[in-house]
Amino acid sequence: MASIASLKGNPTLGNVNSSPPFSFKSLSSVRGDYGSKPGVSALQNPTLHNNVPESMVNSTARAPLFVRPFQRGFEKHYSEGDVLFVKRGDERSAPRQHHVVANLPVMNYILRSEKNPDNSLVYDSTKKIITDYNYFGILNNDMDTGSKWQRLLNVNVRGRSRVARLWAPERGHLRRGDCLWLAIVRRDGENKIKSMKDPAGVRHPLDRDVSYYEIVPTMDCCADFQRAEFKLPIGIVSQVTLKKPHPSSLMDGRYVTETCKSLERIEVLMRI
């Protein structure tokens, strides 16, 4: 082993191998570190980039997301593995830093509770839902901003991710290789349900003569898959245990955030 004294020359620019294509060059324009916690604009414009000669395997892409607070603080209880939806902004106005972000229970609560001045539901068609809201990704972690009024979330948008086990086939067990979907399903008002829980677990009465829409975790073997007016693939199951959640937990997980949080997390491969 060479001694420290035998080392000669000046530090290089970071070139591992000077022969293309196996050269790694550091950028000369790398700037200093952030003076404080970075905002969304800083995270979207990194000061350092890397290029590698080999193909990237099992890579995961994440995006930062500033969450606008709800009056009842629903966003404070989002946790790792929540599927998230974002309300579209007005393209004619200036770009908005904060977004209306809903997990699955909050999204379903919005669909059946937001009303027009004439007391009719705002979201009375699938077209209105997909016009106003986009599926964004799966929550990875909270990038603490030190503020009690806002949350900066780190969201998985591609690759491997852990997600709440909201899916179950009608028969058998969830298996590796199964495809998971979210479906928009219309529920007729002529049902026997008199009340439903909101994301905080508080029951609210339902108008039995009013139909509403909800977003349902489903699979191609389920009845809601055939009944759906719109379907969105979430990912392919990569890792799962044999423990099957109770049907009541799966049902409540669609509407109550704490129940969704208590569900087991499974691994999926998104957008591959």
Protein Blocks (a to p, Z undefined) as FASTA:
>chain_A
ZZfklpgcjddehiablcdfbbccddfkbccddfbdcdfklmmmcfbdcddfbdcehiac
dddddddddfklmmmmgcehiacddddddfkbccdfbdcdddfklmmmmmmmpccfkopa
fblcfklmmmmpccfbdcfbdcdehiakbccddddfbdjdddddfbccfehjddehiacd
dddddddfkbcbfbdcdfkopacdddfkbccdddddddfkbfklmmpcbdcdfbdcfbdc
fbdcdfklmmmmmmmmklmmmpccddddehZZ
